[in-house]
Amino acid sequence: MFTFPVQATELFAERARQFRAWGVPAHVVARASERIDDVWGRGRSGWVPVWASEARHAESAKEWARAAACWGAARFPCLATSDRHDAYQRQLECFRHASACLPVTFRRYAVEVPYRGEPTSVVAHVYRRPRAVSDQLLLLCGGVDTWKIELHRIALAISLCTGLTVAAVDMPGTGESRVTLAADSDLVLAGAARRLAERTGCVRTAMLGLSFGGHWAAKLALTGRVDAAIEVGGPVGANGSAVDVLGLPGGMAGIIGNALGLDQLPHRAESNRFSQEFSLRRQGLLSSIGRCPLLAINGSNDPYIPLRDTTALGDRPEAVVWLVADAGHCAAERLPRVLPAAVGWLLAELSPRSVRRQLAARALRSALGAAVTGPRQVASAA
């Protein structure tokens, strides 16, 4: 693990909304941003010490969910220092306390899956509404800096509103994952979906992936290893290469480099190799025969992911594309409106009644109105 150049002001400018979405109150985010001036330092104005003080204050009031969110901010953006490792352990412990009071049945499962000839453990946070009768499992996965605990609110809401069994997991290279990020990390996630379905008694599986997690959701859908999938803001490499890692702002090159298990920032050759290896077009998947329904969502103004990475998926007969107008990466500004409709689409696609499925999907699409456009309209407008 390694540290890398990044300014605190830059992180707060890009991530303040993200921290609030995790459950950190807005006034706490604002207070932390005023106090922090050093991302890696351990002094009074250092990133971890300031966030740790906020987390301990929440702990003293037994506000466990808030404490977990603050510890999550403390370990951000990756586990590149020992104090961040400590913060992550505190986050896990505080979340354990918070999960005891949830309005769902919550379980923490560790399942063994095969990967490169060896078993590896995948830890999942599983949410199930009391007396739910659904036999469908939704695997939920974030990206390189938003891990399973940060997806807690989404997992809880989907479980309560739909009755689906929701299993939140860390992407390889992040969180409690035992393996680094690689182009074949889909093997780990597919194996986890299968094992978790067995453990929970589910017979159908789906995946919702956010940011880099969207890459894996698309890949599992294109290879038919889930019954349906939603990918939100995923880099799929539609033009033959994924994103330019070294050109990403906010320290993303270092965050991804840590997920890849590197010991320093990737140089240009490594960055180019990474970009090519992760391209689903180079893997032949964008021209393969369609396997299962896939919904691709992103903001039309995403500064990180090329527009083509989303629109290219709309060329496939089993795929639907929703581009959210005037929104950025993962359509984060409008996700509270878009995500419920997307989950409704998923439920419709998982329904065995095809006519009802098609009608429901159209109704959900229409309910979003002018906020969402199809790929061809956006492409022609551009």
N, C-alpha and C positions, 0 to 999 in steps of 0.2 A: 504494500500500500504506500502511496506517496501523496504529498501535498503539492499544490499547484497555484499559480498566480490567479487571484480573484479578489475583488474588492467587496467589502461588506455592503457598501451602498448599491453596488451592482446586483448583489443577491437580493437585497430587499426590494429593489425596483422591479425585479422579475418575479419574485416569489411571495410577496406579501399576500396576494390573493390566495395562493396555494396554502400558506400557513393558516389563514383564516378558514379555508375549506376543511382543513384537518381538525379544526375545533379550537384553535388558539384565538381568544377574543381579540377584536381589532385593537383595543387600547393596549393590550399586552404586546402585540406586534409593533405598534407605534413606539411604545416605551423601549422595547428591545432595540429597535432601529436607531433610537437616539443615543443609546448607551454603547453600542458595539462599533468599534472602529478597526478591529483586527480579526480576520476570519480564523486564523490558526493559532493566535497567541493565547496564553493562559493567564494573562493579567486581568485586572478588574474590568477592562473594556474588551476582553476577548469574547469570541463567539460562544464557546461552551460555558464559561463561567456565568455570563449574563443570562443565558437561557436556563442554566441549571438553577440559578436563584429564583427565576420565575416558576420553574417546575417544583422546587422545594416548597415555595409558598403555597402552591396548589395542593401539594401533598399534606402540608400541615392542616389544611382545611378539609382534608379527605375528599377533595375534588379530583378523583382518580382519573377520569377521562381527560380533564384539562391538564393534569400533570403529565399524562402519557403524551398528549399533543405537544406540550412544551419540551419534554425530553426528546420527542421526535425532531423538533426543530434544533435541539442541541446537537444531535448526532448528524445533522444535515451538513454538507450534501452527500457525504459518504464516510465510511469507517476508516478514514485515513490516519487517525491519531488514536492513541490509547484512551484519551479522555472521551472521545466519541464512542469507542467501544463500551466504556463504562456507562455513558449516557444511554446507549441502546439497551443495555441490560436493565437499567432503571425504567426505561420505557416499557419493556416487556413486563416487568414486575407491576408497574402501575396499571397497565392494561389488564393484567390478571385480576387485580382488585375491581376495576371498572366493569369487567365482563360478568362479574357475579351478580350484577343488578340489571342485566339486560332483559327486555320483554320478549326474548326468544330463548330457545335452548341453544346454549353456546358450548362448543367442544373444541379442544385443541388436539388435533390429530397429527401424529408423525407417521408417514408411510414410507416404505422403502420402494424405490423404483430402480430398474436397471439403467445404467448409463455407461457406455464405453467399456462394457464387460465387468463393471463393478456396481454394487448397489450404492445408492445415495439416498439420504433422508430428505424428505420434503415435509416441512411443517405447515399445516393448514389451520386457519381459524374458520370453523364451520358454524353457520347460523341456520337455524331451522325454527320456523314459527310453530308454537304449540298447536298440536292437533292438526298440523298440515298433512294433507294426503297426497301431495305431489310426489311423483317418483322421478323428478327431473333435477339434475345437479347443474348449477352454474358455477364454473371456475372463474374467479375474478383475479386479475393480475394487473399491477401497475407497471411503471417503467423503472428507470435506473435510479430515481431518487424518491419515488413515492411507493412505499412498501405496504405490506398487508395491513398493518395497524392504521396507516393513514387512509386506507380504503374502508375503514370501519363504518362510517356513516352510510356510504353507498351500499355496503353489504347488508347492513341492518334494515335500511329502507326497502331494498328489493325483497328481502326475506319476508318482512312484515306485509308488504303490499301484494305480493304474488303467491306466497306459499312455497316458492322454490327453495331448495336447499342450496345455500350459497357458501362456497369454499374459497376464502381469500388466501392467496399464496404469494410468496416472493419470487420474482424473476431470478433465474440463475445469475450469480454475480452480485446479488444484493441480499440484505436482511440476513435471515438464518440459512440461506442457501449454502450448501457445502461445496458447490462447484462454481467455476467462473463462467462468465458469459461467453458463449460461442455460437457459431452459426447453426449447430445442431442441438441447441438448448430446447428446441421443441420436443425432443425425445423425453426430457425430464417432465415437461408440463403435460404432455400426452399421457405419460405413465402415471403422473399424479392424478389426472382426471379419472383414469381407469380405476386406480386403487381406491380413490375416495368414493367413487360411485359404488364400488363393491362394499366398502365399509359402511356407507349410509343407506344401502339398499335401493339405490337409484338405477334406473334402466336406460335413461337418456341423459346425454351430457351436452352442455353448451359452454361457450366461453365468451367472456367480456374482457377485452384488453384495452387498457388506456395507455397512450403514448407508446413507449417501446413495447409494452404489453400488447398493443394492437398488432404489432408485427407477428407475434406468436398466435394471436387469435386468427389472423388471416391465414397463416400457414397451416394451422390445424383444420381450418375450414376447407382450404384448397386441397388438402390431402385426405379429407373425409374422416378425420379422427375425432370429430365431434359432430353432433347432429345439427347444430346451427351456431353462428358466432356473430359477435359485434366487435368491430375493430374501430377504435377512436384515436385518430391522429397517429397511426402507426407508420413507420418508415418501411416500405416494402421494396424499394429499389426498382420502381417501374421502368426507369430509363437505363437499367443495367448497373446502377450504382446507388447505394444508399446515401445518406446525408454526408456532407463534408464535415467530418468530426472536428478538424482543426479550425474550421470557420465558424463554429457555433459559439454564441455568447454565453456569459454567465458561468464560466468554468466548466461547461459541458464536456469539453475534451478531457479534462481531468477526471470528471465523474465517470465517463464512459471508460476511460483508461483504467480506472480502479476496478470497475465491474469486469473488465477483460482480464484482470489479474496482472497488469503490467506493473513495473517498478518505477516508471517515469512517464511523462507525457509521450503519447505516440508520435513518432516522427512521420514525415510525409508518406513514406513507403508503407508503414504500418497502417496509417489512416486510409490510404487507398485500398490496401488489401482488405481491411475491415469492411469498407464500403462495398467492395465487390462480393465478398463472401456472403454477406447478409442479403444480397439482392435476390428477391424471389423470382425475378425475370431470369437472371443467370442460372438459377436452380431449375428453370423450366416450368415453374408452377403457374405462371400467368398465362401460359398457352396450353396448359393441361386441360383435360376434360373436367368440367365442374363436378363437385362432389356433394356439397351441401349449401344451404342458404347462408349468405354472408351480407351483413349490413356494414358499410364503410361510412364513417362520419368524420368530418373535420371542419375547421373554420376556413373560410375562403381566403383569409389573410394570415395563414400560419407562417411565422417567420423562420421556422425550423425545417418543416417537411415540405417538399415540393408538391404543388397542387396535383401533379400527374400521379403521385403515389396513391392518391385517393380516387381520382377520376378513372384511372386505368382499370380499376376493379369493376367499374360499371359496364365494361365491355362484355362481361361474363353474364350469361343468361340467368344464373342462380344468384347473382349479386345485385344489391341495391346501394346507391350512393346518395347520401344526404350531405350537401355542402351548406354550411351555416353562414349566411351573409354577414360580413363585417365582424367576424369573430377570428380569434387567433388559434394558437395550438390547442388541439382537442376541443375547440369551441368552448373553452372554459367559461367565458362570459355568459354563455347561454345554456350551459350543460344542465342546470336544474330544470329547464324547460324541455330540452331535447332528450335527455336520458330516459324520463318516464315513457315517452313515446317510443323510444328505441326498445325498451324492455317490453312494451306492448307488442311491438313487431316480433320480438323474439318469442313471446308466448304464442302468438298467432302461428309462427312458423313451426313451433313444436307441437301444435295441435294436429291430431290425425285427420281432421276434417278439412280437406283441401279447399273447398269452396269458401267455407267460413274463414279459412286462413287468408285467402286472397282478399276477401272483402275487408277483413280486419286490418290487413296491412295497408290497404288503400285509405281506409278511414283514418288510421293513425297518421299516415303521410299527409293527408289533407288537413288534419287538425293543426299541423305546424304552420300552415299558411305560407306567407311570403318569406318567413325567416329561413326557409330551406329551399334550395334549388337543386335540380338534377345536374349531372356532370356535363351534358351536352350544352345546356343553356349557359353555364358558367364559362365553359371553354370558348363558346362563340362570342360571349360578351367580352372576354379577355382579348 
